[in-house]
């Protein structure tokens, strides 16, 4: 199958798949390609049962796991733009195909085009990152506060990382962190993952969707993002990771007084276990809910319209509590859908809770999206932590009796929201 961000076409390109014996041609494809969520069948062809690991269209190659069983059809979707295969846009299986159509239709936010270099001077860009799920952290080598803790987190993640996941620390200080400086830093601490840098303009563009500005010293915004193998941002973390006592000595000695205080504080409620679990949310379009149960924690917060709202004042209806931030691209993608679906029903009430932004920033963000609902302001993140919203976006579904029915981590699929609303209505 083929689809695109907009209507397109293919001009007679050879399609091949990669199996245990190498590459083999499966046919030539051509003709029109519709805009997602529509798709067009390019060809149906029998191939030997087995596992295939790549697909190519002309000179363009994408890594994708295709499991073909005897007597069964395995759908494969490729994304087309300008008559060529979009980097990373290959999806196999029904769930992944649905995810692909959602991504190509603009329901998810893609990473902008970027061109950086790693510590060895090799390109780190959209093309070289395609086909890998990414864990990306903001850092710089002269930070003595949170950055060493993010690096310690990466050491912990590295031991248990699933296949196909790449760890990347991207600097916010291009003046200091040249490829040579990053190479020396990686060697000095024994790190085996990617460190990336670039020009000031390139790094500014890279970090802009996450609200991270270039900075030196200990003043930058601590951010970690999960990006799926097709190049779409799925989750964003903010703040201090919990790394416990499992910190390499060379990182402990690099911490200043504030960094040592952050280490002793135990972080902001998330660490390697939570990140590894969250990686499961980017393997398909539907995010499994965490275990329900327990009463919804009480809160009292000021809203962007100046009113004061408590959990008690919302009693009597089921609640859909959506935790979001302006620095979270998937929050921006899901919010118009969330408001549209919630406005079309009357059984449950939507409660937006902003995590850590100023009143003006939150108001401007909502206005730009055309969202008319006010948002509560959780300035110190305490309510989000109480509800388990350690990564954004997170949506918590609260039943009429005040108990938590389910919790969804990651960008909501409309079908998931509809199913949760149907359950809350019973």
C-alpha positions as CSV (number, residue, x, y, z in Angstrom):
1,X,0.0,0.0,0.0
2,X,1.1,3.6,-0.5
3,X,-0.1,6.9,0.9
4,X,1.4,10.4,1.4
5,X,1.1,13.7,3.3
6,X,-0.6,15.0,0.1
7,X,-1.6,13.4,-3.2
8,X,1.5,12.3,-5.2
9,X,2.6,9.7,-7.7
10,X,5.3,7.1,-8.4
11,X,7.0,6.9,-11.8
12,X,7.9,3.3,-12.4
13,X,10.2,2.4,-9.5
14,X,11.3,-1.1,-8.6
15,X,10.2,-2.4,-5.2
16,X,12.4,-4.8,-3.3
17,X,12.4,-6.5,0.1
18,X,15.3,-7.7,2.2
19,X,15.3,-11.2,3.6
20,X,17.8,-13.7,5.0
21,X,19.3,-14.2,1.5
22,X,19.5,-10.5,0.7
23,X,17.5,-8.2,-1.5
24,X,14.9,-9.6,-3.9
25,X,12.7,-7.7,-6.4
26,X,9.0,-8.0,-5.9
27,X,7.8,-5.8,-8.8
28,X,7.6,-2.4,-10.4
29,X,5.1,0.2,-9.1
30,X,3.8,3.4,-10.6
31,X,0.8,5.6,-10.7
32,X,-1.0,7.9,-8.3
33,X,-0.7,7.9,-4.5
34,X,-3.5,9.4,-2.4
35,X,-3.2,11.7,0.6
36,X,-3.5,9.9,4.0
37,X,-5.7,8.6,5.5
38,X,-6.6,7.1,2.1
39,X,-4.2,4.6,0.6
40,X,-3.8,2.8,-2.7
41,X,-2.8,-0.8,-3.2
42,X,0.4,-0.9,-5.3
43,X,0.7,-4.6,-5.7
44,X,-0.1,-8.0,-4.1
45,X,2.6,-10.6,-4.5
46,X,3.4,-14.0,-3.0
47,X,6.7,-14.3,-1.1
48,X,8.2,-17.2,0.9
49,X,7.0,-17.2,4.5
50,X,9.6,-15.8,6.9
51,X,10.9,-12.5,8.4
52,X,12.0,-9.6,6.2
53,X,13.9,-6.6,7.5
54,X,13.8,-3.9,4.9
55,X,12.0,-2.5,1.9
56,X,13.3,-0.3,-0.9
57,X,11.7,1.8,-3.6
58,X,14.2,2.7,-6.3
59,X,17.3,4.0,-4.5
60,X,15.4,4.7,-1.2
61,X,15.7,2.2,1.6
62,X,13.7,1.8,4.9
63,X,14.2,-0.6,7.7
64,X,10.9,-2.4,8.6
65,X,10.2,-5.8,10.2
66,X,7.8,-7.8,8.0
67,X,6.6,-11.1,9.3
68,X,5.0,-13.3,6.5
69,X,3.1,-16.4,7.6
70,X,2.0,-19.1,5.2
71,X,-1.5,-18.5,3.9
72,X,-1.9,-15.0,5.4
73,X,-1.8,-11.5,4.0
74,X,0.7,-9.1,5.6
75,X,0.0,-5.5,4.7
76,X,2.9,-3.1,4.2
77,X,2.5,0.7,3.8
78,X,5.1,3.0,2.4
79,X,4.9,6.8,2.6
80,X,5.6,8.8,-0.6
81,X,6.6,12.4,-1.1
82,X,7.9,13.9,-4.3
83,X,7.7,10.4,-5.9
84,X,10.2,9.0,-3.4
85,X,10.0,6.9,-0.2
86,X,9.8,9.2,2.9
87,X,12.7,8.5,5.2
88,X,11.5,5.9,7.8
89,X,8.0,5.7,6.4
90,X,7.5,2.0,6.1
91,X,4.9,0.2,8.2
92,X,4.1,-3.6,8.4
93,X,1.1,-5.2,10.0
94,X,-2.4,-3.9,10.5
95,X,-1.7,-1.8,13.7
96,X,1.4,-0.3,12.2
97,X,-0.4,0.5,9.0
98,X,-3.1,2.4,10.9
99,X,-0.4,4.2,12.8
100,X,1.3,5.1,9.5
101,X,-1.9,6.5,8.0
102,X,-2.4,8.6,11.1
103,X,1.2,9.9,11.0
104,X,1.0,10.7,7.3
105,X,-2.3,12.4,7.7
106,X,-0.8,14.8,10.2
107,X,-2.4,13.4,13.4
108,X,1.1,13.2,14.9
109,X,3.8,15.8,15.1
110,X,7.0,14.9,13.1
111,X,10.5,16.0,14.0
112,X,11.4,19.0,11.8
113,X,14.1,18.6,9.3
114,X,17.4,18.7,11.1
115,X,21.1,18.3,10.3
116,X,23.6,17.7,13.1
117,X,26.9,15.9,13.6
118,X,27.8,13.2,16.1
119,X,31.0,13.1,18.1
120,X,32.8,11.4,15.2
121,X,31.8,14.1,12.7
122,X,29.2,11.8,11.1
123,X,25.8,13.1,10.1
124,X,22.9,12.8,12.6
125,X,19.9,13.9,10.7
126,X,16.4,12.7,9.7
127,X,17.7,10.1,7.3
128,X,20.4,8.6,9.6
129,X,17.9,8.4,12.5
130,X,15.1,6.8,10.4
131,X,14.2,3.3,11.4
132,X,15.3,3.7,15.0
133,X,13.3,4.7,18.0
134,X,15.1,7.6,19.7
135,X,15.6,8.7,23.3
136,X,16.9,12.3,23.0
137,X,18.1,14.4,26.0
138,X,19.2,18.0,26.1
139,X,22.6,18.5,27.7
140,X,26.0,20.1,27.5
141,X,29.4,19.1,28.8
142,X,30.0,22.0,31.1
143,X,26.7,21.6,33.0
144,X,27.2,20.5,36.7
145,X,23.6,20.3,37.7
146,X,21.0,18.1,35.8
147,X,23.0,17.0,32.8
148,X,25.2,14.5,34.6
149,X,22.1,12.9,36.0
150,X,20.6,12.6,32.4
151,X,23.9,10.9,31.4
152,X,23.6,8.6,34.4
153,X,20.1,7.8,33.3
154,X,21.5,6.9,29.9
155,X,24.0,4.4,31.4
156,X,21.0,2.8,33.2
157,X,18.9,2.7,30.0
158,X,21.8,1.3,28.0
159,X,21.9,-2.0,30.0
160,X,18.2,-2.8,29.3
161,X,17.5,-1.0,26.0
162,X,15.2,-2.8,23.6
163,X,16.6,-3.5,20.1
164,X,16.2,-0.7,17.6
165,X,16.4,2.1,20.2
166,X,19.1,4.7,20.0
167,X,20.2,7.0,22.8
168,X,21.2,10.5,21.8
169,X,22.3,13.5,23.9
170,X,22.1,16.7,21.9
171,X,24.0,19.8,23.2
172,X,22.5,23.2,23.9
173,X,26.0,24.8,23.8
174,X,27.4,24.7,20.3
175,X,30.2,27.1,21.1
176,X,31.8,24.6,23.5
177,X,30.6,21.3,22.4
178,X,32.3,20.7,19.1
179,X,32.5,17.1,17.7
180,X,36.0,16.9,19.1
181,X,34.8,18.0,22.6
182,X,31.9,15.6,22.5
183,X,34.3,12.8,21.5
184,X,36.6,13.5,24.3
185,X,33.7,13.7,26.8
186,X,32.3,10.4,25.6
187,X,35.6,8.7,26.0
188,X,36.3,10.3,29.4
189,X,33.1,8.8,30.9
190,X,33.0,5.6,28.8
191,X,29.7,6.4,27.0
192,X,28.8,4.3,24.0
193,X,25.8,6.3,22.6
194,X,25.5,9.3,20.3
195,X,26.4,12.8,21.3
196,X,25.3,15.5,18.7
197,X,26.1,19.1,18.0
198,X,25.8,21.6,15.1
199,X,25.7,25.2,14.3
200,X,23.8,27.6,16.6
201,X,21.0,27.9,14.0
202,X,20.8,24.2,13.5
203,X,20.5,23.5,17.2
204,X,18.0,26.3,17.8
205,X,15.8,24.8,15.1
206,X,16.2,21.3,16.5
207,X,15.2,22.3,20.1
208,X,12.5,24.8,19.2
209,X,9.6,22.4,19.2
210,X,10.5,21.4,22.8
211,X,10.8,24.9,24.1
212,X,14.5,24.4,24.8
213,X,16.8,27.4,24.2
214,X,20.5,27.3,23.7
215,X,22.3,27.8,27.0
216,X,25.6,27.3,28.8
217,X,26.4,26.6,32.5
218,X,23.6,25.2,34.6
219,X,20.7,27.3,33.3
220,X,19.2,25.3,30.5
221,X,15.8,23.5,30.4
222,X,16.1,19.8,31.2
223,X,14.2,17.8,28.6
224,X,14.0,14.2,27.4
225,X,11.9,13.2,24.4
226,X,10.9,9.8,22.8
227,X,10.7,9.8,19.0
228,X,9.4,6.8,17.1
229,X,11.3,5.1,14.2
230,X,9.2,7.0,11.7
231,X,10.3,10.4,13.0
232,X,7.3,11.4,15.1
233,X,7.5,12.8,18.7
234,X,5.5,10.7,21.1
235,X,6.4,11.6,24.7
236,X,8.2,14.4,26.5
237,X,9.7,14.4,30.0
238,X,10.8,17.5,31.9
239,X,12.8,17.9,35.1
240,X,15.2,15.7,37.1
241,X,15.3,11.9,36.6
242,X,15.5,9.6,39.6
243,X,18.8,7.8,39.2
244,X,19.2,6.5,42.8
245,X,22.8,5.6,43.8
246,X,23.6,4.0,40.4
247,X,25.7,6.9,39.2
248,X,29.3,6.5,37.8
249,X,31.9,8.1,40.1
250,X,33.1,10.4,37.3
251,X,29.6,11.9,37.0
252,X,29.2,12.3,40.8
253,X,32.4,14.3,41.0
254,X,31.2,16.6,38.1
255,X,28.1,17.6,40.1
256,X,28.0,21.0,41.7
257,X,26.1,21.8,44.9
258,X,22.8,22.2,43.1
259,X,23.4,18.9,41.2
260,X,24.2,17.0,44.4
261,X,21.0,18.4,45.9
262,X,19.0,17.2,42.9
263,X,20.7,13.8,43.1
264,X,19.7,13.5,46.8
265,X,16.2,14.7,46.2
266,X,15.3,11.5,44.3
267,X,14.2,13.4,41.1
268,X,10.7,14.2,39.8
269,X,9.1,10.8,39.9
270,X,10.6,9.2,36.8
271,X,13.7,7.2,35.9
272,X,15.0,4.4,33.7
273,X,12.1,2.0,34.6
274,X,9.5,4.6,33.6
275,X,11.3,5.5,30.4
276,X,11.7,1.8,29.4
277,X,8.1,1.2,30.0
278,X,7.1,4.3,28.1
279,X,9.1,3.0,25.1
280,X,6.3,0.5,24.7
281,X,3.9,3.3,23.9
282,X,5.7,4.1,20.6
283,X,5.5,0.6,19.1
284,X,1.9,1.0,18.0
285,X,-1.0,3.4,17.6
286,X,-2.9,2.3,20.7
287,X,-1.3,2.9,24.1
288,X,-2.2,0.3,26.8
289,X,-3.7,1.8,29.9
290,X,-1.9,1.5,33.2
291,X,-3.6,-0.4,36.0
292,X,-6.7,1.5,37.2
293,X,-7.9,1.8,40.7
294,X,-7.6,4.2,43.7
295,X,-9.3,7.5,44.3
296,X,-8.4,10.5,42.2
297,X,-6.1,12.8,44.3
298,X,-7.7,16.1,45.4
299,X,-6.5,19.3,44.0
300,X,-7.3,23.0,43.8
301,X,-5.7,25.0,41.0
302,X,-6.1,28.4,39.3
303,X,-7.2,28.3,35.6
304,X,-6.1,30.4,32.7
305,X,-9.3,32.4,33.0
306,X,-8.6,33.3,36.6
307,X,-11.1,31.0,38.3
308,X,-10.2,28.5,41.0
309,X,-11.2,24.9,40.4
310,X,-11.0,22.0,42.8
311,X,-11.7,18.3,42.2
312,X,-14.7,18.6,44.5
313,X,-16.3,21.3,42.4
314,X,-16.1,18.9,39.4
315,X,-18.0,16.1,41.2
316,X,-21.1,14.5,39.5
317,X,-19.6,13.7,36.1
318,X,-16.9,11.5,34.8
319,X,-13.7,13.4,34.1
320,X,-11.2,13.3,31.3
321,X,-8.1,15.0,32.8
322,X,-5.5,15.8,30.2
323,X,-2.0,16.8,31.4
324,X,-0.1,18.9,28.8
325,X,2.7,21.4,28.2
326,X,3.5,24.0,25.5
327,X,6.9,22.2,25.1
328,X,5.2,18.9,24.2
329,X,4.6,18.5,20.4
330,X,2.2,15.5,20.8
331,X,0.1,17.6,23.3
332,X,-0.3,20.2,20.5
333,X,-1.3,17.5,18.0
334,X,-4.0,15.8,20.2
335,X,-5.6,18.8,21.8
336,X,-7.9,19.9,18.9
337,X,-9.1,16.3,18.5
338,X,-9.6,16.1,22.3
339,X,-11.7,19.3,22.4
340,X,-13.7,18.3,19.3
341,X,-14.7,14.8,20.6
342,X,-15.4,16.0,24.1
343,X,-17.6,18.9,22.9
344,X,-19.7,16.4,20.9
345,X,-20.7,14.5,24.0
346,X,-22.2,15.4,27.3
347,X,-21.5,12.4,29.6
348,X,-18.0,13.4,30.6
349,X,-16.2,16.7,31.4
350,X,-12.8,17.7,29.9
351,X,-10.2,19.0,32.4
352,X,-7.0,20.4,30.9
353,X,-4.1,20.7,33.3
354,X,-1.0,22.6,32.1
355,X,2.3,21.4,33.5
356,X,4.8,24.1,34.4
357,X,4.1,26.9,32.0
358,X,3.1,30.5,32.8
359,X,-0.5,31.6,32.6
360,X,0.3,33.8,29.5
361,X,2.2,31.0,27.7
362,X,-0.6,28.5,28.3
363,X,-3.3,31.0,27.2
364,X,-1.4,31.9,24.0
365,X,-0.9,28.2,23.2
366,X,-4.6,27.4,23.6
367,X,-5.6,30.5,21.6
368,X,-3.3,29.6,18.7
369,X,-4.9,26.1,18.5
370,X,-8.4,27.5,18.7
371,X,-9.1,25.7,22.0
372,X,-11.8,27.5,23.9
373,X,-11.5,25.5,27.1
374,X,-9.6,27.1,30.0
375,X,-6.8,25.1,31.5
376,X,-5.8,24.6,35.1
377,X,-2.2,25.7,35.9
378,X,-0.1,23.1,37.8
379,X,2.9,25.4,38.1
380,X,4.9,23.2,40.5
381,X,3.9,19.9,38.8
382,X,2.6,18.5,42.1
383,X,-0.9,17.6,40.7
384,X,0.7,15.9,37.7
385,X,3.0,13.9,39.9
386,X,0.1,12.9,42.1
387,X,-1.8,11.6,39.0
388,X,1.3,9.8,37.6
389,X,1.7,12.3,34.7
390,X,5.5,12.0,34.7
391,X,5.6,12.1,30.8
392,X,3.4,14.3,28.6
393,X,0.9,13.9,27.3
394,X,-0.9,11.8,29.9
395,X,-4.7,11.5,30.1
396,X,-6.5,10.2,33.2
397,X,-10.1,9.0,33.1
398,X,-12.0,9.4,36.4
399,X,-15.3,7.7,37.0
400,X,-18.3,9.4,38.6
401,X,-17.5,7.9,42.0
402,X,-14.1,9.6,42.0
403,X,-12.0,6.5,41.2
404,X,-9.4,6.4,38.5
405,X,-10.8,4.2,35.7
406,X,-7.7,4.2,33.5
407,X,-4.6,6.2,32.6
408,X,-3.3,6.7,29.0
409,X,0.4,7.7,28.5
410,X,1.2,9.3,25.2
411,X,-0.8,10.9,22.4
412,X,-4.4,9.8,22.4
413,X,-5.8,7.9,19.4
414,X,-9.4,9.0,18.7
415,X,-10.6,5.4,18.9
416,X,-9.0,5.0,22.3
417,X,-10.8,8.1,23.5
418,X,-14.1,6.9,22.2
419,X,-13.7,3.6,23.8
420,X,-12.8,5.2,27.2
421,X,-15.7,7.5,27.0
422,X,-18.0,4.6,26.3
423,X,-16.7,2.8,29.3
424,X,-17.0,5.8,31.6
425,X,-20.6,6.2,30.5
426,X,-21.6,2.8,32.1
